[in-house]
Amino acid sequence: MNHKISFYVSILLLFNATNMTAEENTLVTQLTAYEAASVFHYTYIYNPRGDVVVETKYKQLSSSSDLQNQQLTVWEYQDNVCVRRIEKHWNVDDWTDDNVVEYVYSGDKLIKEHYFDYRYGNAELVRVVEYQYYANKTLKSKKDSGTGVKKTVSDFIYNHKSNLTEQHIRNEQNAMRLLYSYDDNDNLLSLLYKVKTGDAWTDSLRTAFYYKNGKMMMQKTQQFIDNSKWENLQRIVYEYKAENGKIETETYQYWHQQFWKDELKYTYKYNDKGYFLEKAMYVPLYAKWRRSMAIMYDKFKYDKGTEISSQYDFWGGEDGAFVRSSIIYEFNDEVRILDAEKIILSYQPIGNDNNNPTHNDSIKKNTIVIYPNPSEGIYYFNNRIYDVEHWFITDLNGKIMKKYNNSSKSGVIDLTKLPAGIYIFHAMTGKDILYQKLMKK
């Protein structure tokens, strides 16, 4: 049974019902993910507005605490919007471009995305996504085409309250329609899927949503069979804590021989401040709900769980053993999901000049703004301002330690292979030579 839609609806219910965003003046600076025998470390650099500009992924070598470079993602901003995303992988002794996405805007609206593939050395345009908007700035259409991608067109229709009422999706082989309805409070009441068979539209699936006092109590999905009748497929029932209105249980059931049969149940716990502590999964065995596994949130800092683990209970496997699952966690101001056994998050308050310079990224005479500084090896500068063509690093004696031809116009400086110390960064822009002292921890 496909739980994808129900799963994400449940995530929104859970995180809207809890106070996960406690303090907005903190940012995730490092994430450690434990996945079976592997441990991965992610580090983050932010611009002055608090936008992520660099994510670096490392793999911890099993024989030591040394880290091996894996992947690097760079987001470039101009006029407070992201204009380019670059993804790289580590190749022997340096970062190599994998793919680049360029974003094109008209005013404040994204109108195009260009996807380039660098796997064979040269940039190849492999995909283009185009967006059109109504006069009120709501999305009117999305066109997706490119190498190896079916040309797909999606059209969007709204009601007078700007609620999405219809979505039409079509490509060379298939066509689908999604129809939405709402109550007077703008709560989603139903979602109907139709597919095109020949020249006719045929009902396929429909989901109904039921509310009480503004809270979703149930969602029920049915499938259209034999071109003649609707049959129950799945439903999810939600229960809330009476004292604070937070979601307490979430029960999945499937339709079997004219009866609803239990499939899974999740229960939720919170601490005395109302922050999320645990999501436990139960399975029906021997006519009872048996606790199988749980995702637990612990070691709170800035009112946020910094250690999240997924563990078996008795009926799921070895009691207390870690198990890989889809862990829901808060990354700054958004909800993310990562498949792992355990996640450890490190936070840092906004305003630390080393990682979040509060000064403007403007060129002072012969200097370039680089952050974080000091760093453990990865630094960043806004190349949309400086347009650096190539750069090199020297030690304090003038010895060249590293050279880099900045053909991809990246703002990343990687000194992870150099020993701790003080270095001088020299950048050539075509007009000027810019300098900055870099301190490596």
Summary of the structure (lengths in Angstrom):
residues: 441
radius of gyration: 25.7
end to end distance: 50.9
largest distance: 83.2
contacts: 1264
relative contact order: 0.12
helix: 4%
strand: 63%
